[in-house]
Amino acid sequence: MDTNILLENGTNELEILEFVLNNYSYGINVAKIREIIPYQRVTPIPNAHPSIEGIFMPRDTMITAIDLANCLGFMESPIGGMFIITNFNKLNMAFHVENVLGIHRVSWTEIAKPNRSFGSLEDSIISGIVKRDDRLIIILDFEKIISDINPETGLKVSDIDALGERRERNVPILIAEDSPLLNKLIVESLKKAGYENLIHTENGQQAYDVICKCKENGTLRDNVRCIITDIEMPMMDGHRLTKLVKSDEATAKIPVIIFSSLVNDDMKRKGEALGADAQLSKPEIGNLVKIIDELVDKYHLED
């Protein structure tokens, strides 16, 4: 199956691979996928997390295999099925699934955010739900799944301590991040780094609404001088937000930082084409602060 499907930049679309577990449909963003291969026997790792099946080495690259059924609270997966090999947050992982059904192109506006009936949104491993024909496809938060297995792969506010003593910088920053947990951690990290003047939103559409309202009120410089955005978000993704900001003369000079688990070579090229000023992978919270510092000084964002 060809998973190297390139979309026109900034269209607010994504492509979802639908796969099956326990007779239910789940989805993953195609941009996270390296390849799909038949199941291969793995070597177990002693004392590993229960969801880790083991390791194997296709084409001399060591990859950790994750039993996705175990992660979701089902019975352990039997031998067989497929491996979806992914790359995000600079990690190569293989997720064991029963079967792969196909790819759907959808707009981010079609993806519903799970509500609190699924439990605490910060703890949920569901990032969205989309309807196709007579079934619902549950889009899983694979970053959350991996960080639950190994917290060292997640965002660490403690990285800010390594930056040393900081001074307060009154630069208004707009944040677009749909994960409640990551939104909270990014805000905490930036405040710890001296950036207190923050507006945080849940997706690109909310962030763009803030920008439009500030334009109408003539308060853009008072409220938005730097933008930090995820890529994967319901309603409007980060690439679409970047395109709208950079194609508008009133906002084109506002620095945009893409902060996402999907910052690989292909996505970097897309971000550059859209005019993003910087792009970083999500674990690099310390580097995010350094980049903000550089942009503040370069563009004289402080009064």
Residue, then its C-alpha position, 0 to 999 in steps of 0.5 A: m500500500d502506498t502511504n506516501i501520499l502528498l497533499e497540496n499544502g495548507t488545504n486543511e485535509l489529511e489522509i487517515l489509514e483505517f485499520v481493524l482491532n477487535n472488529y472495530s475501526y480505528g485510524i491513524n494519520v498517514a503522515k505518521i506512517r513509514e510502511i505497512i508490512p505483514y506481521q513478523r515474529v519478534t524477540p521479547i524484551p525481559n521486564a518490558h511494559p505489558s504492551i511491548e511485544g518485543i523488537f525486530m529488525p526489518r532491513d537492519t533497523m531495530i524497531t519496537a513492536i507495540d501490541l495495540a490491542n493490549c493498549l486499548g484494553f482488549m485481549e493480547s493480539p494473536i500471532g498474525g495480522m499486520f504491523i503499521i510502522t510509524n515515525f513521529n517524535k523521532l521514534n520508529m515504532a511498529f503497531h500490531v493490528e489485525n487488518v488494514l482496510g484503506i485510506h480516506r481523505v478527510s477535512w479536519t472539519e469532519i473530525a469530531k473532538p471526543n467529549r468528556s463522556f470518554g473520561s478525562l480529556e487529558d488522559s484520553i488516547i482518542s484524538g478524534i472521531v470521523k464517520r465513514d458510511d455506516r461506521l465510526i472511525i476512532i482516531l487514536d492519539f499515538e503520541k499519548i499511547i507511547s508516552d503512557i508506555n514510556p514517559e521519557t518520550g513525552l514533553k518534559v517541563s524540567d528541560i526549562d531548568a537547564l536554560g538557567e536563570r530567565r527574565e520575564r519577557n512581555v511578548p504576547i504569544l498565541i498557542a494552538e494545541d488540541s491536546p489538553l495535556l500538551n496545551k497545559l504543559i506548553v503553557e507551564s513551560l513558557k511561563k516558567a521560561g518568563y513568557e507570561n502573556l499567553i493566549h492558548t486555543e484548542n485548534g487552528q480555527q480558534a487561533y485564527d478567530v483570535i487573530c481575526k478579532c484582533k485585526e478587527n479591533g486594531t489590537l493585533r500587536d497587543n495580543v499576537r506577536c508570535i504563534i506556536t501551532d501543532i499540525e494535527m488539530p480538528m477544525m483547522d490544522g497548523h498548516r492551514l493556519t500557517k498559510l492563512v497567517k502568511s498569505d495575509e499582509a496584516t499578519a505575514k510578519i508574525p513569526v510562526i513556529i510549528f511544534s509537532s510530533l510530525v516534523n519530519d523531512d517531508m513535513k518540514r518541506k511543507g512548512e517551509a513552503l507555507g512560510a513557517d519561521a521555525q519547526l520543531s519536534k514536540p519533545e524539544i520544549g527547551n529548544l522551543v524556548k530558545i527559538i522563541d528567544e531568537l525570534v523575539d530578538k530578531y524581529h524586535l517583538e518586545d516593546 
